[in-house]
Amino acid sequence: GWRLPTLHELLSLVDIRAYDPAIDRVAFPNTSWRLFWSSSRNAYDAGKAWVVSFYGGMAGANGILNPNQVRCVR
């Protein structure tokens, strides 16, 4: 079945040579610059999980009640 990627898996999609979005545009066309959820929870705050912004390829913790994008993996 489908699942959310871990933070490590999601960061592996970041292309540091690209910007807005920081991802391979051929492999992942029409990727939004918005935040994408990972399945990795924040160890210091149970109300947050890790997200990746494909605008610049940065990761950060975000409140789990916030609406963000998802990219599922198998």
N, C-alpha and C positions, 0 to 999 in steps of 0.2 A: 504494500500500500504506500500511499504518499505520506510524507512527513515534512516538518519544517527542518531546514538544514541547521547544523550547529553553527556557532559563530565562525569557527575555523573554516568550515565548508563554504560559508557565504563569503568570507574574505578571500577565499581562493579564486573567486570570480572577478575580483577587482583588478583592473588593468591600470597600473600606475602611470602609464604613458597617455592615458585618455582622461578626459574631464567633461563632466556634464553631458552624458554620464561616463563614469569611470569604469567602463566594462567593454568587452569586445562587442562592438555593434553589429558585426556579422553573425556571431553565434547567438546573441541576445538582442535582436532588433526591438526597437520601441520600449526599451527599459526606461522606466521613470527615474528621475533623480531623487525621488522621495525615499523615506526610510523603509527598510525591509526588515521584518522580524527574523530572528534566529530562534532556535529552541533553547539557547543557553541563557539560564537565569543569572541574575546578578547575585553574587555570593554575599554582598553586604546589605542588600535591600530586597526582601522577598516580593516587593511590589514593582520590581523592575526586571526587565530582560534586555539582552543585548540586541542592538539593531545596527544595520550598515546603511550608510547613505551612499548611493551611487552617484551623487553629485560630484563628490571629490574622493570617494573611497574610504571615508572615515567611519569608525565604529564608536558606539557609545551606548550607555544604558538609557532606557526609556520606560516610562510607566506602563505597566501591562494593560491598562485600560485605554490607552491612546490608540486611535485607529491608524494603522500603518499597512504597508503593502506586504504581500507574502510571495515567495518563490519556493514552491514545494519540490522535493527531490524523492527519488525512490532508492 
